[in-house]
């Protein structure tokens, strides 16, 4: 029970970290939408928005650093391996950017092509997200890869997480401006934990007056915003993956406690039966001895 409570406290911490990033994400989405509206009709030729012929894909896989969390790590590793085989079968080159020691250990043993490795930790930070996003941006902009796909675990509930895949780069302007979001919150009622989910509407595009003069061209501002957006998305998925891992660990510890309790009960019952059988046997021997003397 104690380990379950510790895991629950860590889930709350991950939840608070997600909530803390919401104002920045909403502002970024609003400004980006306003700039895209301002550029309406103009050709948007930016490297991060340009779809290229896909000859090589980089898979970013998020797993945990530790075990004892049910099928959290194994499900993500299986999904990543299946996606790798699917791309290779289609004639596409693949390499990995691995986040989390469990995934690193697994793919290193199998001699998979690994571009970069990062620890996941239990408290993702902005600096951690920045280091990962810079690696991915440099890889894509240098032409070393044509697309970057992210494989992470989507937090659904305390008893359910969903391994998910999404394309990180190249970006889609419509996805950035139109994608809604969800916020989860851990609740407790009578000692039982639960999760509530709240749908967050898309941030309204900021309106810029037609006579507003920008120090830089709106297209340049959009180009500067995209790396910030990528950094925010990576940090968000890291936080969601950590929350999924902690929820899986909380359930695993609860199951372990329940199984230990059931085992102790069965063992006590077996001991009682054995003692009762021994006592009964001794009584029968005494009665038989007394009958023989008579």
Secondary structure by P-SEA (a helix, b strand, c coil): caaaaaaaaaaaaaaaaaaaaaaaaaaaaaaaaaaaaaaccccccccccccccccbbbbbbbbbccccccaaaaaaaaaaaaaaaaaaaacbbbbbbcccaaaaaaaaaacccccccccccccccaaaaaaaaaaaaaaaaaccccbbbbbbbbbcccccccccccccccccaaaaacccbbbbbbbbcccccbbbbbbbcccccccccccccccccaaaaaaaaaaaaaaaaaaaaaaaaaaaaaaaaaaaaaaaaaaaaaaaaaaaaaaaaaaaaaaaaaaaaaaaaaaaac
